[in-house]
Amino acid sequence: MKVPPSFSLRTDSERQHRATVQDSHFRWSSREGQPAAMGQALGIKTCDFQTARNNEEHHTKAISSQHLIVRRGQPFTIILHFQAPVQAFIHTLKKVTLIAQTGEYPSKANKTQATFPISSLGDQKWWNAAVEDRDDQSWKVSVTAPADAIIGHYSLLLQVMGKKPLLLGQFTLLFNPWAREDAVFLKKESQRREYVLNQHGLIYLGTADCFQAEPWDFGQLHGLKEKSVLPTPRTDTTQEGVLLYKRRGSVPILRQWITGQGRPVYDSQAWVFAAVACTVLRCLGIPARVITTFTSAQGTGGHLFVDEYYNEEALQNGEGPRGRIWIFQTSTECWMTRPDLPQGYDGWQILYPRVSSGGGVLESCDLAPVRAVKEGTLGLTPAVSDLFAAVNASCMVWKCREDGALELTNSNTKYVGNNISTKGVDSDRCEDITQNYKYPEGSPQEKEVLEKVQDERMGHKKDSGIHPPSLKTAETLYMFLEAPSSLYLGGNAQFSVNLVNPSDQEKAVQLAIGVQAIYYNGILAAELWKKKLSSMLDAYMVNSITSNLSFLHFDQNPPENSFLRLTVMATVTHSASSLSCFAQEDIAICRPHLAIEMPETAEQYQLLRASVSLHNFLDIPMKDCVISIFGRGLIYRERRYRLATVWPGNILHTQFQFTPTQVGFQRLIVEMDCNLFQNLTNYRNVIVEASELPA
């Protein structure tokens, strides 16, 4: 499944189908080397690529109505109209061949050029063509590209008896998940609709216990058709920058990448790369989806341990050389067979990006089978080792004492990769696909895989095993943290620390509590609050300590798009051992909710009304409020409205009306910015029905 280097997403004017072929370009006589009777010669008057019909049958109608876009392994039809009746030229017509070629230097050797006859006896596993219907002055010809043909922009030429070929026109060839022989074939039509044709995506962001569905406009059909990809009036630089900053969809990013001739245009969150990659794959016809792994070990180099370091105030103050734990990580999966690998690794593949040694710029991508990650087959491709660690590594928490010594804490191990999710097929529900990546926690299969990986890594001296270092024998103390999974911006909530002394001796315990702001990729953003408490635990005693988590106590406001990391460290004092227990909770910061009300169905070209409301539960006013509404097929251009200040306790109400123009499933997205936060987003889906024609 190679793509020629010349292939791009651009469909410029030179690639447009030439509907008319001038007969002066090419003439055939009725006899070889002799003019036809009465000086007649047969020429092609026009060549009709049947674009509307073919694109409809090949599921590409939404991409273009002017340019022929077809899928390999599936026939398409063209109609040749001749200048004169063809009966007298039947012997000449038997020697007609077609040439399909792509790339800057097409050749038969690299399968970028194919010459084939117009005959029902042609090789059905190669490029082939046959006359489906004919009359005195036209032929209806069916053309089929093989299911393993190289995709790209093609020229179709006609040649007779070794003469100079005549260009009939251009077309684009894509992968075909509807063709059983194609490497990207998917059995279920619902999956083909979701993973190839659906432009309305959802990406899950947040923690495993509190995540939100972020709407994303893949735009693989509308966004990459001629009017967006061909040279168009230049978008204002400032406006384009805003579109990129808003990270609403893939099209503005790809458009700027194309007009910038491949220069990097966007350096931002991981989910943006995953979403844009998904757009490109779907555009080419490869089934693809964006997945989210909550609590993911990244940058491990394949190591199965990640170290975190905390000071005696329970604040994280460093990370080890073996990566860090991300709150969530997004990646792209694509569906295909893998004839280059041993049997059994077809299906979902993970697109694993690699950056150059200098960092920052994407150099290449590996494709790693999901099954290889589940089975721990590390040697299959270079990426499998890193991906296995991402969902199976252990996190070791170290206490940094004031004298510089390090002590391993007795922490509840951070389980990574135990929640992997993606958008469900034909719905907005979140689908848990963790079972694709790992066996159930504690199952015999999981144990077998982990032992196999341990043996392999130890054999290559890449790890000291996958079991954590053992704690020194010490007095027993147990600690459990109960904290909310989310906290409203500016709000407060209670959390409790439960200390358990299972021994027959009294224990003095010092409790350190810390709160830090952390970004989704595990990078610390700010120190917000810390507190120390002391407690005496009688023998066999359970003590519950309740405290308040409040924005009022924070030294500063958490940066936007950050999370709260609440950490608690309990240390037994006046003891030969200073064993510390450690517990942690990542807390999502909830912003005000944008509520949207609109009908679930609408009629094409008829006014549709939507209302938006927002309750300001903060104790400060929301100023400089701007609401943006957009949705392909619903609103021609994005609309922006400046609204009045929303005072504490008040509710903002506003209404919009617009006229849907496209039939089918559509999505309205509403976004709000103000002085307190940016990109507050919500969406509603609507089914637009075709308007009834007047009687």
C-alpha positions in Angstrom: 0.0 0.0 0.0 2.5 2.6 -1.1 1.7 6.2 -1.9 3.9 7.8 -4.6 6.0 10.7 -3.3 4.1 13.1 -5.6 0.8 12.4 -4.0 -0.7 15.3 -2.1 -4.1 16.4 -0.8 -4.1 19.2 -3.4 -6.5 18.9 -6.3 -5.4 21.8 -8.5 -6.8 23.0 -11.7 -4.4 21.0 -13.8 -5.9 17.8 -12.4 -9.5 18.7 -13.2 -11.3 16.4 -15.6 -11.2 17.6 -19.2 -14.8 16.9 -20.4 -14.0 17.6 -24.1 -11.3 15.9 -26.1 -10.7 17.8 -29.4 -10.8 15.5 -32.4 -7.8 17.3 -33.9 -5.6 15.6 -31.3 -6.2 12.1 -32.6 -7.7 10.5 -35.7 -8.1 6.9 -36.8 -8.4 5.8 -40.4 -10.5 2.8 -41.4 -7.4 0.9 -42.7 -4.0 0.9 -41.3 -1.8 3.4 -43.2 -4.7 4.4 -45.5 -7.3 7.1 -45.3 -10.9 6.0 -44.8 -13.4 6.0 -47.6 -14.4 9.5 -48.7 -11.6 10.9 -46.6 -13.4 10.0 -43.4 -11.5 9.6 -40.1 -12.7 8.6 -36.7 -11.9 11.0 -33.9 -13.1 11.3 -30.3 -15.5 14.1 -29.9 -15.9 14.1 -26.1 -15.0 11.8 -23.1 -17.6 11.9 -20.3 -16.2 10.8 -17.0 -19.7 10.4 -15.5 -18.4 12.2 -12.4 -21.7 12.6 -10.5 -22.7 8.9 -11.0 -19.3 7.5 -10.3 -18.7 9.6 -7.2 -22.0 8.6 -5.8 -21.3 4.9 -6.3 -17.8 5.3 -4.8 -18.9 7.3 -1.7 -17.0 10.4 -2.7 -19.9 12.7 -3.8 -19.4 14.9 -0.8 -15.8 15.5 -1.7 -16.4 16.8 -5.2 -19.0 17.1 -7.8 -16.6 18.3 -10.5 -13.5 16.0 -10.2 -13.7 12.2 -10.6 -12.7 10.5 -7.3 -13.0 6.7 -7.3 -11.8 3.8 -5.1 -9.6 1.0 -6.2 -11.1 -2.5 -6.7 -14.5 -1.0 -7.8 -15.4 -0.3 -11.5 -16.2 3.2 -12.7 -17.7 4.1 -16.1 -16.6 6.6 -18.8 -18.4 7.3 -22.1 -16.4 7.9 -25.3 -18.3 9.9 -27.9 -16.9 9.5 -31.5 -17.0 12.1 -34.3 -18.5 9.5 -36.8 -20.1 6.1 -36.8 -17.7 3.4 -35.6 -18.7 0.4 -37.7 -16.1 1.1 -40.3 -13.3 1.3 -37.7 -14.1 -1.9 -35.8 -10.7 -3.5 -36.6 -8.8 -0.4 -35.4 -10.9 -0.2 -32.2 -9.8 -3.7 -31.3 -6.2 -2.3 -31.0 -7.1 0.5 -28.6 -5.6 0.5 -25.1 -5.9 2.6 -22.1 -3.1 4.0 -20.0 -3.5 4.9 -16.3 -0.5 6.6 -14.7 0.4 8.6 -11.6 3.4 10.3 -10.2 6.0 12.6 -11.7 7.9 9.7 -13.4 5.3 6.9 -14.0 6.7 3.5 -14.9 5.4 0.0 -15.1 8.3 -1.2 -12.9 7.0 0.6 -9.8 3.4 0.1 -10.7 2.7 3.7 -11.3 1.8 3.1 -15.0 -0.5 0.5 -16.4 -1.4 -0.2 -20.1 -4.5 -2.4 -20.6 -6.9 -3.2 -23.4 -10.6 -2.4 -23.6 -11.6 -6.0 -23.6 -13.7 -8.3 -21.4 -10.9 -10.8 -21.7 -8.4 -8.6 -19.8 -6.7 -9.6 -16.6 -9.3 -9.1 -13.9 -6.6 -8.9 -11.2 -4.9 -6.0 -12.9 -6.2 -2.7 -14.5 -8.9 -3.7 -16.8 -11.6 -2.2 -19.0 -14.6 -3.5 -21.0 -17.3 -2.0 -23.2 -20.6 -2.2 -21.2 -22.8 -0.6 -23.9 -22.4 0.9 -27.3 -24.2 2.6 -30.2 -23.2 4.0 -33.5 -21.2 6.9 -32.1 -20.4 6.1 -28.5 -18.9 3.5 -26.1 -19.7 3.1 -22.5 -16.6 1.7 -20.9 -16.2 0.2 -17.5 -12.7 0.7 -15.9 -11.5 -1.0 -12.8 -8.2 -0.4 -10.8 -6.9 -3.4 -8.9 -7.5 -3.5 -5.2 -3.8 -3.1 -4.5 -3.2 -0.2 -7.0 -1.1 2.7 -5.8 -3.4 5.5 -4.7 -2.9 9.1 -6.0 -3.9 11.5 -8.8 -4.0 9.7 -12.1 -4.1 10.6 -15.8 -6.2 8.4 -18.1 -4.9 8.2 -21.7 -6.1 6.4 -24.8 -3.6 4.9 -27.3 -4.0 3.0 -30.6 -1.4 1.1 -32.6 1.6 2.7 -30.8 0.6 6.2 -31.7 1.0 9.1 -29.3 -1.5 8.7 -26.4 -4.5 11.0 -26.1 -5.2 12.4 -22.7 -8.8 11.7 -21.7 -8.7 13.3 -18.3 -7.6 13.0 -14.7 -9.1 11.3 -11.7 -8.1 10.5 -8.1 -7.8 6.9 -6.8 -8.4 6.2 -3.1 -8.3 3.1 -0.8 -11.6 1.2 -0.7 -12.9 -0.2 2.6 -15.9 -1.5 0.7 -13.8 -3.8 -1.5 -13.1 -7.2 0.1 -9.8 -7.5 -1.7 -8.5 -4.2 -0.5 -6.1 -4.2 2.5 -8.4 -1.7 4.3 -11.6 -3.6 3.9 -14.1 -3.4 6.8 -17.0 -5.9 7.0 -19.7 -3.7 8.7 -21.3 -0.8 6.9 -21.8 1.0 10.2 -18.1 1.0 10.8 -17.4 2.2 7.3 -19.8 5.1 7.9 -18.1 5.9 11.2 -14.5 5.5 10.5 -14.3 6.7 6.8 -17.3 9.0 6.1 -18.2 10.6 9.4 -16.8 14.1 9.7 -18.2 14.8 13.2 -15.8 13.5 15.8 -15.6 13.5 19.6 -12.3 13.4 21.5 -12.3 12.5 25.2 -10.2 14.8 27.4 -9.9 14.8 31.2 -9.3 12.2 33.8 -10.5 8.7 33.8 -13.2 9.6 36.4 -14.2 12.9 34.9 -13.8 13.5 31.2 -15.6 15.6 28.6 -16.3 14.9 24.9 -14.6 17.6 22.8 -16.3 18.0 19.4 -13.9 18.0 16.5 -14.6 18.7 12.8 -12.5 16.2 10.9 -13.7 17.7 7.6 -12.2 14.9 5.5 -14.9 15.2 2.9 -15.9 18.9 2.7 -12.8 20.4 4.0 -10.5 18.8 1.4 -12.6 19.3 -1.7 -11.6 21.8 -4.4 -12.9 25.0 -2.8 -10.8 24.5 0.3 -7.7 22.9 -1.1 -7.4 24.7 -4.5 -5.8 28.1 -4.5 -8.4 30.4 -2.9 -8.4 34.0 -1.7 -5.8 34.1 1.1 -7.3 34.1 4.6 -6.2 37.0 6.8 -3.2 35.9 8.9 -4.8 37.0 12.1 -8.0 35.2 11.3 -6.2 32.0 10.4 -4.2 32.2 13.6 -7.5 32.4 15.5 -8.8 29.4 13.7 -5.7 27.4 14.6 -5.8 28.6 18.2 -9.4 27.6 18.5 -8.5 24.0 17.5 -12.0 23.4 16.2 -11.1 21.1 13.4 -8.5 19.8 11.0 -9.3 21.9 7.9 -7.6 25.2 8.9 -4.5 23.4 10.0 -4.2 21.3 6.8 -5.1 24.3 4.6 -2.3 26.4 6.1 0.1 23.4 5.8 -0.7 23.1 2.1 -0.4 26.8 1.3 2.8 26.9 3.4 4.2 24.1 1.2 4.6 21.7 4.1 6.1 24.0 6.7 5.1 23.2 10.3 2.0 25.3 11.2 0.8 24.0 14.6 2.6 23.0 17.7 0.1 22.2 20.4 -1.7 19.5 22.2 -1.3 15.8 21.3 -5.0 15.4 20.5 -4.6 17.9 17.7 -2.0 15.8 15.9 -4.1 12.7 16.5 -7.2 14.4 15.1 -5.5 15.8 12.0 -3.9 12.4 11.3 -7.3 10.8 11.5 -8.6 13.3 9.0 -5.9 12.5 6.5 -6.3 8.8 6.8 -10.1 9.0 6.4 -9.7 11.3 3.4 -7.5 8.6 1.7 -10.1 6.0 2.4 -8.3 4.3 5.4 -10.6 3.6 8.4 -9.3 5.6 11.3 -10.3 6.7 14.8 -8.9 8.8 17.7 -8.4 7.0 21.0 -7.7 8.4 24.5 -5.6 6.5 27.0 -6.2 7.9 30.5 -3.2 7.7 32.9 -0.6 6.9 30.3 3.1 6.4 30.7 5.0 8.5 28.1 8.6 9.0 27.2 9.6 5.8 29.0 11.9 4.4 26.2 10.1 1.1 26.8 11.1 1.0 30.5 8.4 -0.4 32.8 9.0 2.0 35.7 8.3 5.7 35.9 9.7 7.6 38.9 8.0 10.5 40.6 9.7 12.6 43.4 7.9 14.4 46.2 9.3 16.5 49.0 8.3 16.2 52.6 5.5 18.7 52.0 3.9 16.3 49.6 4.7 18.5 46.6 6.2 17.0 43.4 9.6 18.4 42.8 11.0 16.4 40.0 10.7 13.5 37.6 13.0 10.7 36.8 14.8 9.9 33.5 12.3 7.2 32.6 9.4 9.4 31.5 6.3 10.7 33.2 2.6 9.8 33.7 0.3 11.8 31.5 -3.3 12.4 32.7 -4.4 11.4 29.3 -2.8 10.8 25.9 -4.5 10.6 22.5 -3.4 8.6 19.5 -4.7 7.5 16.1 -5.7 4.0 15.1 -6.1 2.8 11.5 -7.5 -0.4 10.1 -5.6 -2.6 7.6 -4.1 -5.9 6.9 -0.3 -6.4 7.6 1.1 -8.8 5.0 4.6 -7.5 6.0 4.2 -9.1 9.5 3.6 -12.6 10.7 0.0 -13.8 10.5 -2.4 -12.6 13.1 -1.6 -8.9 13.3 -4.2 -7.5 10.9 -6.8 -5.1 12.1 -6.3 -1.9 14.2 -2.9 -0.4 14.0 -1.5 2.4 16.2 0.0 5.4 14.4 3.1 6.1 16.5 4.8 9.4 15.7 8.6 9.8 16.0 10.3 13.2 16.1 13.7 14.0 14.8 16.7 13.8 17.2 16.6 17.6 17.5 13.0 17.3 18.7 9.9 19.2 17.8 9.5 18.2 14.1 7.7 15.0 13.2 10.1 12.7 11.2 8.1 9.6 10.6 5.4 7.3 12.0 5.5 3.6 12.9 2.5 1.4 12.6 2.2 -1.0 15.6 -0.6 -3.6 15.7 -2.8 -3.3 18.7 -2.7 -7.0 19.2 1.1 -6.9 19.5 0.7 -4.5 22.4 -1.8 -6.7 24.1 0.4 -9.8 23.7 3.6 -8.0 24.6 5.3 -8.9 21.3 8.0 -6.3 21.7 10.2 -7.2 18.8 7.5 -7.0 16.1 8.0 -3.2 15.4 10.1 -0.5 17.1 7.0 1.1 18.6 5.5 -1.9 20.4 7.9 -1.6 23.3 7.0 2.0 24.0 3.3 1.4 23.6 3.3 -1.6 25.9 5.0 0.5 28.6 2.4 3.2 28.1 -0.4 1.0 29.3 1.5 -1.4 31.6 4.3 0.6 33.4 4.4 1.0 37.2 4.9 4.4 38.9 7.3 4.5 41.8 6.8 7.4 44.2 9.9 8.6 46.0 10.2 10.8 49.1 13.0 13.4 49.0 14.2 14.0 52.5 15.7 17.3 53.6 19.1 15.6 53.9 18.9 14.6 50.2 18.2 10.9 50.9 15.5 9.1 48.8 12.9 6.8 50.3 10.4 4.7 48.4 6.9 5.4 49.7 4.2 2.9 50.3 1.9 4.1 47.7 -1.1 2.7 45.9 0.5 2.0 42.6 -0.7 4.2 39.8 -2.4 1.8 37.4 -1.7 3.1 33.9 -3.7 2.3 30.8 -6.7 0.9 32.6 -9.2 3.1 30.7 -8.8 3.5 26.9 -11.8 5.0 25.1 -13.0 6.1 21.7 -16.2 7.4 20.1 -18.8 4.7 19.6 -20.0 3.7 16.1 -23.1 5.6 14.9 -23.5 7.3 18.3 -22.0 9.9 20.7 -21.5 7.3 23.4 -18.0 6.6 24.8 -16.8 3.1 23.9 -14.3 1.4 26.3 -11.7 -0.5 24.2 -9.2 -1.3 27.0 -9.7 -5.0 26.4 -8.0 -4.5 22.9 -4.8 -3.4 24.6 -4.5 -5.5 27.7 -5.9 -8.5 29.5 -8.0 -7.9 32.6 -6.0 -6.8 35.7 -4.9 -9.8 37.7 -5.9 -12.4 35.1 -3.7 -15.4 34.3 -3.3 -14.0 30.7 -2.0 -10.7 32.0 0.5 -12.5 34.3 1.7 -14.6 31.4 2.2 -11.5 29.2 4.0 -9.6 31.9 6.3 -12.5 32.6 7.1 -12.9 28.9 8.0 -9.2 28.6 10.1 -9.3 31.8 12.1 -12.3 30.5 12.7 -10.6 27.2 13.8 -7.2 28.7 16.0 -8.9 31.2 17.5 -11.0 28.5 18.4 -7.9 26.6 19.4 -6.1 29.8 16.9 -3.4 29.2 15.3 -3.5 32.6 15.8 -4.9 36.0 12.4 -6.6 35.8 8.9 -5.4 36.0 8.4 -5.8 39.7 8.9 -2.7 41.9 11.7 -2.4 44.4 10.7 -3.9 47.7 10.0 -1.7 50.7 12.1 -2.0 53.8 10.3 -3.8 56.6 8.6 -1.2 58.7 5.7 -0.6 61.1 2.4 -1.0 59.3 0.3 2.0 58.4 -2.5 2.2 55.8 -3.9 5.4 54.3 -6.8 5.9 51.9 -7.7 9.2 50.2 -11.3 10.1 49.3 -11.5 13.1 47.1 -13.9 14.5 44.4 -13.1 13.7 40.8 -14.0 17.3 39.8 -14.2 20.8 41.4 -16.0 23.8 40.0 -13.8 26.7 39.0 -13.7 29.0 42.0 -15.5 26.5 44.2 -14.7 24.2 47.1 -15.2 20.7 48.2 -14.3 18.4 51.1 -11.9 15.5 51.0 -11.0 13.0 53.7 -7.9 11.0 54.6 -8.4 7.7 56.4 -5.5 6.5 58.5 -5.6 2.9 59.7 -3.3 1.5 62.4 -3.6 -2.3 62.4 -0.9 -2.8 65.1 -1.2 -3.1 68.8 0.9 0.0 69.4 0.1 3.7 69.4 1.5 5.7 66.5 2.2 9.4 66.0 1.6 10.4 62.3 2.5 13.5 60.5 0.3 14.3 57.5 1.5 16.5 54.6 -1.1 17.7 52.1 -0.2 19.5 48.8 -2.2 20.8 45.8 -0.5 21.6 42.5 -1.7 22.6 39.1 -0.6 20.1 36.4 -1.1 20.0 32.6 -2.5 16.9 30.9 1.0 15.8 29.9 2.2 15.6 33.5 4.1 18.8 33.5 3.8 20.9 36.6 2.1 24.2 36.2 2.1 25.8 39.7 2.2 25.1 43.4 -1.2 26.2 44.9 -1.5 25.1 48.5 0.1 23.0 51.2 -0.8 22.0 54.7 0.6 19.9 57.6 -1.3 18.0 60.3 -0.4 15.7 63.2 -2.5 12.8 64.5 -2.2 10.2 67.2 -3.4 6.7 66.2 -4.3 4.4 69.0 -3.8 0.7 68.6 -6.2 -0.8 66.0 -7.6 2.6 65.4 -9.1 4.2 62.2 -8.9 7.9 62.1 -10.7 10.0 59.4 -9.4 13.5 58.8 -11.6 15.8 56.8 -10.3 19.0 55.1 -11.6 21.6 52.7 -10.2 22.0 49.2 -11.0 25.6 48.1 -9.9 28.0 45.4 -9.9 30.6 48.2 -6.9 28.9 49.8 -4.8 28.7 46.7 -1.8 31.0 46.3 -2.8 31.7 42.7 -5.4 30.6 40.1 -4.6 27.5 38.3 -3.6 28.1 34.6 -6.3 27.4 32.0 -6.5 23.9 30.8 -4.8 22.5 33.9 -5.9 20.0 36.5 -5.5 19.9 40.3 -3.3 17.2 41.7 -4.1 16.6 45.4 -1.3 14.6 47.1 -1.1 13.3 50.7 1.9 11.9 52.5 1.6 10.3 56.0 4.8 9.5 57.9 5.1 7.7 61.2 7.2 9.8 63.5 9.3 8.8 66.6 10.0 5.5 64.9 13.1 3.6 63.8 11.6 3.7 60.3 10.2 6.8 58.6 8.1 4.9 56.2 5.7 7.2 54.4 2.3 6.3 52.9 1.4 8.2 49.7 -1.9 8.8 48.0 -2.9 11.0 45.1 -6.0 12.2 43.2 -6.1 14.2 39.9 -9.1 16.5 39.9 -10.7 18.1 36.8 -11.6 21.8 37.0 -15.2 22.3 35.8 -16.1 25.5 34.1 -19.7 26.9 33.7 -21.9 24.8 31.5 -23.1 26.0 28.1 -26.7 24.7 27.7 -28.0 24.4 24.2 -31.7 23.8 23.3 -32.8 23.1 19.8 -35.0 20.6 17.9 -33.6 17.2 17.1 -34.9 17.4 13.5 -35.1 20.3 11.1 -36.1 20.9 7.5 -33.7 22.0 4.8 -33.9 25.7 3.8 -36.3 26.4 6.7 -35.3 28.6 9.7 -34.0 26.7 12.7 -33.8 28.3 16.2 -31.4 27.5 19.0 -31.2 29.0 22.5 -28.0 29.1 24.6 -27.9 29.7 28.4 -25.1 29.9 30.9 -25.2 30.2 34.7 -22.4 32.2 36.3 -21.9 30.4 39.6 -18.6 32.2 40.2 -18.3 35.1 42.7 -16.8 37.4 40.1 -18.4 38.8 36.9 -17.7 37.3 33.4 -16.7 40.2 31.2 -15.9 40.5 27.5 -18.2 37.6 26.6 -18.1 36.5 23.0 -20.2 33.6 21.7 -19.3 31.9 18.4 -21.6 29.5 16.6 -20.7 27.4 13.6 -21.6 24.1 11.9 -21.1 22.9 8.4 -24.4 22.5 6.5 -26.2 24.7 9.1 -24.4 28.0 9.1 -22.7 29.5 6.0 -20.0 31.2 8.0 -19.1 31.4 11.6 -21.0 33.9 13.6 -19.7 35.8 16.5 -21.7 37.8 19.1 -20.5 40.1 21.8 -22.7 39.9 24.9 -23.1 41.8 28.1 -21.3 41.1 31.3 -22.7 38.1 33.2 -22.8 39.0 36.9 -22.3 36.5 39.7 -25.5 34.4 40.2 -27.0 35.6 36.9 -27.9 33.5 33.9 -27.1 34.5 30.4 -29.8 33.8 27.8 -29.5 34.3 24.0 -31.1 32.9 20.9 -30.0 32.4 17.3 -31.6 31.4 14.1 -30.1 30.0 10.9 -31.1 28.1 7.8 -29.8 24.5 7.2 -28.7 23.9 3.7 -27.4 20.3 3.8 -29.5 17.2 4.3 -28.5 14.6 6.9 -26.7 14.5 10.2 -25.3 17.9 11.1 -23.8 19.4 14.2 -24.1 22.8 15.8 -21.1 23.9 17.9 -21.3 26.8 20.3 -18.2 28.3 21.9 -17.8 31.0 24.5 -14.8 33.1 25.5 -14.6 35.7 28.3 -12.0 37.3 30.6 -12.0 34.2 32.9 -11.6 31.4 30.4 -11.5 30.5 26.7 -12.9 27.8 24.5 -15.9 26.9 26.6 -17.7 24.5 24.1 -20.8 22.5 23.7 -22.6 21.0 20.8 -26.0 19.6 19.6 -26.7 17.2 16.8 -29.6 17.7 14.4 -31.0 15.6 11.5 -31.9 17.8 8.5 -34.6 16.4 6.3 -35.0 17.3 2.7 -37.6 20.0 2.0 -40.8 18.9 0.3 -41.2 20.2 -3.2 -44.4 22.1 -3.9 -47.1 20.2 -5.6 
